[in-house]
Amino acid sequence: MTQILDGKAMSSQILARLKNEVNEHLQKGSRAPGLATILLGKDPASAVYVRNKRKRADDVGIKSFEYDLPIQTTQIELLTLIEDLNNRDDIDAILVQLPLPTHIDTSTVICTVNPSKDVDGFHPENIGKLSLGHPRFIPCTPKGCMYLIQASKAKLLGAHAVILGRSNIVGKPMAYMMLNTDATVTICHRNTQNLRQQTKQADILITATGVPHLIGADDVKEGVVVIDVGINKLEDGTLVGDVDFDDVKDKAAAITPVPGGVGPMTISMLLENTVAAYCNHLASRNKHEAYPSL
């Protein structure tokens, strides 16, 4: 029987754990974790994402510092704000909602965020640590995917993981994570030849292409674990993934639904990274107070 990987239920469990962890620190007299979220402009999708992140943060006990900036904000103004947040002791985590307006250089913004507050996990230092197998913060969506893969009880050692999409946000960090578990990894992209030949070899298939119903039953083998990152809106408003869920589910050992699979996990992973940054900050401060010469 196919296992439906319920990201919504798993996310709720993680958020409850994080809330308990934060409460333990508050009961010891520590301040609340601080998460700064920066939103430029009024893109509807971005606004919804940020609003959900802020609400979940509040539910866990994380204090939100909200910066909703006009789309005309200059790059210098944005970088100045980030540098200020980098230096604030009451802020443990910084999130700059992507995508940014075209007059802002995204790479420069990502590199300006202090790596120890980069809970998106996009800073080159954090990506480098992940690639070497010593992660600090893992990008939220691939981190959520790994939780779901582990919930499937799939054997990772020596498994063939096929990843569709090579983005810096999902595909590449996902590949590093799978390599770090000793899986064999194939990354496919828009120029890959004979895509079906690749996907049919997958023990674990992770797809993040933004192409609705790209993958059907004929594209996978029996017993595959399918992690569908795609969220695509059809003309009638229906949300579907990159995978034709109804077509593939009976052939898969485990599969994520869309919606309700990877999506809820992304926010819970952001908050897990935020609490980790907070704990690191507290530990660093306590060490400095104990050994002020360090």
Buried (B, 14 or more C-beta within 10 A) or exposed (E): EBBBBBBBEBBEEBBEBBBEBBEEBEEEEBBBBBBBBBBBBEBEEBBEBBEBBBEBBEEBBBBBBEBEBEEEBEBEEBBEBBEEBBEEEEBBBBBBBBEBBEEBEBEEBBBBBBBBBBBBBBBEBBBBBBBEEEBBBBBBBBBBBBBBBEBBEBEBEEBBBBBBBBBBBBBBBBBBBBBBBEBBBBBBEEEBEEBEEBBBBBBBBBBBBBBBBBBBBEBBBEEBBBBBBBBBEEEEEEBBBBBBBEBBBEBBBBBBBBBBBBBBBBBBBBBBBBBBBBBBBBEEEEEEEEEEEE
